[in-house]
């Protein structure tokens, strides 16, 4: 994970690629679990916790206890909980490729929120390229054929984008006090505890407790959960937590267009989702916006943030 500190561009590209490709197993899981958001999230982060505890027990990593982290970790957990709900539920009502395009609004929202909280004011040129990427998002998102589901799905995903942006700000705020892996651990624990409890109560009330374990007999569900948990919830999230403490908010969040492009292409190739000139043109604008923001940051010598956090060591 140290490479993300020494080469933040490569780290940002990798974590966004992993997030982008994760929309495929997420879409499959929402269908296989009949839209049971709470159970999906609980199983996903249960696997994360098992892996983290196993690595800690073998001495591969060090994790601070939640008690040591204190109440300061609470805002991160809250925004992660809300982000997980809106994103997972929104995926039930929106094509996976276009869902990722809506979530590409994160750069604009994050950059705007960073102005009052961190005094990271982008230049006029940087704003132009962010808005260009914003335009590309709406060109692609506005071309969904499922009109009945699109409005509700778009709203849910828009809320997910706002929660994710708020989460990014919280990660930056705590970057000097907690390691990226500590943050990942706290978020995973909160997701499992809350959504696991919701799912357990739901199945107890409906007298369908055995349904909690039904997914474990489906190899497709297990495979998708492992891919989602390891690739996205653990590794990509830890990378993101590193990147957002070593880049300015505008630069780090602008890479989300890579996630968009990956998700759209995955949806087209594997899920056979429609992809025409309009989608292609929108994607070009999104990627052009990424290039412009980072080119101007590099030119102005304002690529890295002054905020740093200690990195965790995975031996």
N, C-alpha and C positions, 0 to 999 in steps of 0.2 A: 504493500500500500504506500510505501514511501515514494514511489515513482510519481504519484499524484501531486506530491508537494514539489518535487524537482521539475516535473513536466506537467503542469496543470492543464494544458491544452489536451494532451493525450488522455489524462484522467477524465476530463469533461466529455470528450468524445466517447470514451468507453462506457461511462455510466449512463449517458443518454442513449447509446445504442442498446444497452441492456434493458433500460426502461422501455424503449420503443418496442423491442421484440417481446417484452413481457405481456403486451396487450393480447397476443395470440393465446397463451395458456389461460389468461384471465377471461377472455371471451368464451373459450371452451368450457371453463369451470362454471361460469354463470349459467350456461345452457345445461350442463350435466347435473348441477345442483338445483335446477329449477328456480334460479334467481334467489336462492337462500343466502343473502349477503352476509348475515351474521356468522353462519357456519363456515362459509368460504374464508372469511377473514380470520376466524378463530383457528381453523386448521392451518392456514398459511403461516400465521405467526407462532403457532405451537411448534411447528417444525423449526422455525428460526430460533426459538428459545432452546430447544433440544440441542441444536448444533452449537449455539453459544455456550451452553453449560458444559457440553462435552469438550469443547476447546479449552474452556477455563479449567476444567477438572484435570486435563492432561498437561496443563501448564503452557499451552500454546499462546494464550492471550491472558490479559489481566482485565477484570471488570470491577468497577466500583459498585458497591451496594446502592440500592435505591435510597436507602436512608442517608448515605453519605452525600448523594447528589442533592438531597433536600428539596424544598418546594420550588426551587428555581427551574426544575425540569418540567413542572406542571404545564406551563403554556405550550411547550413542544408536544407533550402527550395529547393535550386537548386538540390542537390543530391537526395532529396526525390522525386522531380518531375521526374527526370530522372529514378530513381529506379522504381517508379510507372508505368511509360510508358513501360520500357523494360520488367518488370515482367508481367504486364497485357497482353501486346502484345505477349510475348513469350508463355504465356499459351494457346494462340490460335493455336499454332503450335507444341505443345508438350504435351504428357500425363501428367496429374497432378502429379502423383506419381514420375515420373522420373524428372519432372521439379523441384521438391523440392530437388532431389538428386543433380542436377546441382548447385542449390543455396547453397548446403552444402559446396561449395568451399569457402564460406565466411570466415570460420575460418582461412584457409591458407592465403587468401588475406589480411585479417585484421591483422593477426599476422606479416606478412611481412611488411605491411605499418606502423605498430606500432614501428618497430625497429628504423627507422630514425626520426620519429615524437615524440615518447615518450620514446625512449631508453629502451623499454621493450624487452630485448633480451631473447628469449626462450632458454632453454638448448638443448643440442643435443638430449636428450631423448624426450623432448617435440616436437621437430621438427619431430622426427621419427614417433610419434603417429599422428601428424597432417598430415604427408604425407601418413600414413596408411589410415586415413580417406579419404584423397584425392584420393587414389587408389580405395577405395570402391565406391566413386562417379562415377569414370569413368567405373568401371565394370558394374554398374547398368545403367548408362546413355548410354553406348555404345550398349545396347541390345534393342533399340527401333526398331520396325518393320517398322515404317513409315519413310522410308529413304528420301522421297521427302521433308517432312516438318522438319525433325529432324535437319538438318544442320542449317537452318535459325532459328529455335526455340532454338537450343543450343546456337547460337551466341547471340541472344537477352537475354537469361537467364544468359549467362556468363557476359554480360554487366550489367545486374541487380545485379549480385553478386558483381561486382566491385563497383558499385554505392552504394550498401548497406554497403560495407566495408568502403568506404569513409565517408558515413553518420555516421557510428559508431565512426570514428575518430573525426568528428566534434562534436558529442554529448559529447564525453569525453572532448574535448577542452573547451566547454562552460559549463561543469558541475559545475564549481565554480561560475558561474554568473547567470544561469537560472535554474529554477526548472524543473523536468521532465515533469510536466504538461504544463508549458509554452512552452516547445519545441514541445510537442504533438499538442498544440493549433496552434502554428505557422506553423507547417507542414500541418495540416489539412486545415488551411486557404489558404495556398499557392496552395495546390492541388485542392481545390474547385475553387478558383479564376481563375487559369490558364486553367484547363481542362473544367470548366464550360463555360468560354469564348469561348474556341475552339469549344465546342459542340454547343453553341448557334449560333456562326457564321456559322458553317457548316450547321445547319438546316435552318438558314435564307437564305443562298445562294441557297440551294436545295428546298426552299419553302415547307419545311416539319416541320414547327415549332410545330405542334401538336404531332409529334413523340417524342418530349422531355418528354411528359407527359404520353405516352402510357405505359411505364413500371409500372406506379403507379396503373394500373388496373390489373396487374398480381400478384396474391398472392405469387407465387413461387419466383418471382423477389424481392418482398418486403421482404419476409422472409429471402432470401439469403443476401440482402443488410443489413438488421438489424443484422444478425449474423456476417457478415463481418465487419460492422462499429463498433459495440459494442465490439465484442470479439477480433478482430484483430487490427483495426485501432485505437481504443481508449485504451482498457484495456491492451492488449498485448504490444502495442507500448509504453505506459506509463511505464509498467514493464521493457521493454528493456532499456528505457532511465534511469531508476533507476540502473539497473544492470550494464550498461556500465560506470557508474560513481563510482561504488563500487567494481569492479573487474578489474584485468588486462585484456587487450584486448584478449590475447590468451585464458584465462580461460573462459571469458564470451562468446566469439564467438564459442568456441568448443562445446557448448551445442546445436548448431544448428542441430546436428545429430538427436536429439530428434524430431525436426520438420520434418526432412527427414523421419524417421521411421513412424511417425504419418501419414504423407501425403501418403506414399506408402501403408500402411495398409488400410487407408481410401479409396484410389483409387481401391485397390484390392477387398475389401469387398463390397463397395457401387457402384462404377463405373465399376466393373468387369474388371479392367485392368489386364493384364497378370502378373503373379508372379511365377517365377521358382527358381531353385537352384542358378542360377547366381545372381538374385536379392537378394536372401536370403544371399548369401555369401558376396555380396557388403555391405549390411546393417550391417552385423556382423562386418566388417572391420570399417565402419563408427562409430558404437557404441563403438568398442574397442578403437578407436582413442580418443573418448571423455573421456572414463575412464582413459586412460593413461595420457593425458594432465593434467587432474584434480588431479590424484593421485600424479603426480610429483610436481604439484604446492603445494599440501597439505604437501608433504614430505619436500619440501624445504622451507616451511613457507612463500611462496610468493603468497598466494591465493588472498588477497585483494589488491586493488590498493590504493595508497596513495591519490588519488584524490577523493574528496567528494563533493557532492552538496546537498543543502537543499532540503528535500523531501516536496512534497505538502501534505496537510492534507485533506482527504475526510471524513467529519464528518458523 
